[in-house]
Amino acid sequence: MNIETKKVSISEVFGSNVFNEAMMKERLPKEIYKSLRKTLYEGAPLNSTLAEVVATAMKDWAIEKGATHFTHWFQPLTGITAEKHDAFISPTADGKVILEFSGKELIKGEPDASSFPSGGLRATFEARGYTAWDCTSPAFIKDDTLCIPTAFCSYTGEALDKKTPLLRSMEAISRQAIRVLKLFGNTTATKVITTVGPEQEYFLIDKGMYNKRKDLIFTGRTLFGARPPKGQELEDHYFGTLKERVSAFMKELDEELWKLGVSAKTKHNEVAPSQHELAPIFSTTNIATDHKQLTLEMMKKIASRHGLVCLLHEKPFAGVNGSGKHNNWSMGTDDGQNLLDPGHTPHENAQFLVFLCAVIKAVDEYADLLRASAATPGNDHRLGANEAPPAIISIFLGEQLEDILEQIENNGGAKNSKQGGFLKIGVSTLPDLPKDSTDRNRTSPFAFTGNKFEFRMVGSSASIAEPNCILNTIVAEELGQIADRLEDAKDFETEVQKILKEITKNHKRIIFNGNNYSNEWELEAGKRGLPNIRSTVEAITTYISEKNIRLIEKHNILSRAETRARYEIALENYIKTINIEALTMLEIAKRQILPTAINYTGRMADVVNSLKATGLPVDSSAQNELLMEVSALAASFKKNISALETALDKTSNSHGDTFKQACMYRDEVFLAMEILRQDGDKLEVIIDAELWPMPTYGEMLFNV
């Protein structure tokens, strides 16, 4: 497909469709701009006068950019975004219209709350809901519409979205971190900001082939499909030269994201054929979350323009590496300090070690909750499959930091640290390279990578709001406990060393620098008492453990009812996902694969009979054996179709306990699907390619 290309000035394009601070400063009166900055950076309340002026400036800017509508853009508990568009027009008495947008319309919207997941918080007839302007995330223009990032709540005030608890968690960690910083003598920082740089993996396949696969259309993953002769064994796709069609897609994607203020930075081929990655520069957690949702939307839209389809499912192809979203998380102050930067002498950096140990303790004590934050039906196919982290949470620190913590545990302090030094390459014309103090460990679910932690469990299709909300909350809890002790300490330095030693001794079990894929680690983790939560159904029960509910309530992230609602929504989502997959699988099996197998056996029977009819001494054993093999597989396939139908009927008709029903889908329906697939994939590699009713893995993965 020919796509016209033109040179783009990045500096001119970047943020051109965003009502960012530079645009606010240019368009708003000086006093209004100062007041808005106080709201943005100091949490000062919004007032109606300010909102009215901002709304007028925002409308004028948007109309100049070609916008005709506005929408409150929000993130309900569906995991994707939602928007309802209203035109700027307002009718006049003479039959014409004027263009209006008020402060009230900017601040508040009223979408129907009854049609979004609420987990029982709202009845169907209780329809009213509200969206509230999140002024900390800038408005932007998309598809000739002014999009205003908002939070979403019910008529009675319950949070019905992913943004509200995230914003609350950002305030919680800032509040507790500032307490600790003041004790270390920092008098300039007024806020601690968590930042995220989420890497995004995805697949691109030809749209024509996608349209012939009902499983991809309805579920996002292939429910049948034999492995091709060549997969990723040669590791020749990783960082390989970009194909022209893919490169054109990536170029347009970069440009469209830059217009929206998304700092798309890195792009490359990933390990699996037709798999790729996009990584942005870090931004504050709520803006990074908004940008990630925009990125997923733009990926799908732009792929279509190039005759491609972007697959975001965690495991679209069985036996081929799946896709994740590596969530690089850090903490920084508004006076420019990275709190997870160890500096050149981390053994002397007590403040860094306190924040590091707070994270270690948080991850150990709330590993179950962190695991649940990355749990989705799609991610169950990926975690623990020697392509992504296992379901066991552990932390990789690297040799230097582990050595420092060992010294603290054994001696009460650290006197030296293993430095990175220089890497000698051994070629005179090449420079010596500064060596990082830690290696990278791609098998670790939670790895320290220099000045941040990389949470590698998050699935490719998921919002990053929930994982970061949990991360912020659990670290806030530990920082609060540390602040309590230090504020009451008679000797500050002695208490710091005592805290570091206690945390290191009591929580070192969570630290593991080795191969997380090994069977030995699974056994070792069990001995250490680390949880191994293998499925989404099991993981999401941790939401409603009393320990976790108390934590979330304590920091005002969610109420007990709101937390329970999210548990129910997650269970319902699992049930619906597996049910849709099973129904889709049955349709493909009964209407495509089984008729093809019967057709093929009929042809083979005709061949065998025609050979016999000749009366000649022709050896037809090969034809007979093939006929018998396909006939046997077809019979088994039909039997397993019936078994899946029985399991599905039994499970879908079991009402009452949602958790038990989800377990039945996991243990009975999903198992029956796996058995049915085995026969289907065997039939694929035997039946004539011209008869097979859908594109194969080889065709989809190697024909972009």
Helices and strands as residue ranges (DSSP letters): H 10-13, E 18-19, H 21-27, H 30-42, H 48-64, E 69-73, E 85-87, E 89-91, E 97-99, H 103-107, E 108-109, E 129-133, E 139-142, E 145-154, H 163-183, E 192-198, E 200-206, H 207-210, H 214-219, H 244-259, E 264-269, E 275-280, E 283-284, H 285-305, E 308-311, E 327-333, G 346-348, H 350-365, H 367-372, G 379-381, E 395-396, H 399-411, E 422-423, E 433-434, E 446-448, E 453-455, H 465-488, H 492-507, G 508-510, H 519-528, H 536-540, G 541-544, H 546-554, H 560-588, I 589-593, H 594-613, H 621-652, H 658-664, I 665-669, H 670-684, H 697-701
